[in-house]
């Protein structure tokens, strides 16, 4: 499989799977049959996932110091504006 943009954010399951605190270039696919419980068929790199999340945050101008429980965040979730900062729309 060739590397793809945001592979660590997109490929591994968010409900099942493993992210290791190790930096490796591509998502590891577990081909065990039957599939091993809890792995979800893929193993991701936590440092690479963080890098992808920070890249995406910069792209949409998301303030890195924003409090995810702040009123501003809840206001955007409840009633997103039609224009303005990319992270809000």
N, C-alpha and C positions, 0 to 999 in steps of 0.2 A: 504494500500500500504506500502510495506517495504521501508525503507530509501535506497537510491542508491547513489553511488558516483557521485558527480557533479549534483545532482538533480536540484539545483537552477540555474545552468548554462544551463542545457539541457531542462527542462520541460516547464517553462513559455515562452510564445511567446515573441519574441523581437519586434514585430510590434504592439502587443496589450497586455494589461495586466497591473498588478500593482505589484510593489515592495514596501513593507512597511519598514520604518526604525526601525523595531522591530525584535528581534532575536527569531525565532521559529524553531522547529526541522524539520518539513516537509512542503513541498509545500502544500498549501491549495487549494483544488479543489472546485470550485463553481458549485454546481449542479442545479442552478436555470434554469427553463425552462419557457419561452425562455431565452437563455443566455443573461446576462446583458452586455450592450454596454461597451466597454473599458476594461473589466476584462479579456477577453480571456479564461475564464474558470478556471484560476489559479491565485493565489496570492503568491508572493514570499517574502522572507526575504532579504532585502538589506545587512545586516551584514553577513548573510550566503553566499550570492552571492559573496561578497568581499572576504571572507575566501576561497571560492572555486577558485576564480580567482588568488589569491595569491599562493595557493597550486599549481595550474597549472603553474603559472609563475616560481615558484621555480623548478618544475619538468623539465621544458624546458630551464632552466638557463636564463630566460629573465631578463635583468637588470631592476630593479624596478624604476630606475631614468632615464630611456631612454625617450627622447623627441619623441613622436609619429609623430611629423612633421619633424624630422631630416632627413638629406640626407641619413644617414645609414639605417634608416627604409625604406625610399622610394627605395633605392637600392635593399634591400632584397625583397621588394614587386615586383619590376620590373624584377629582375633577381635573384631568389633564388639559392644559391649554392647547389651542390649535397652532400656536406659534411661540417662538422663544427658544430657550436653551434646549438642545437636542435631548438631554436626559429627562426633561420635563414633558415632552410631547409624545 
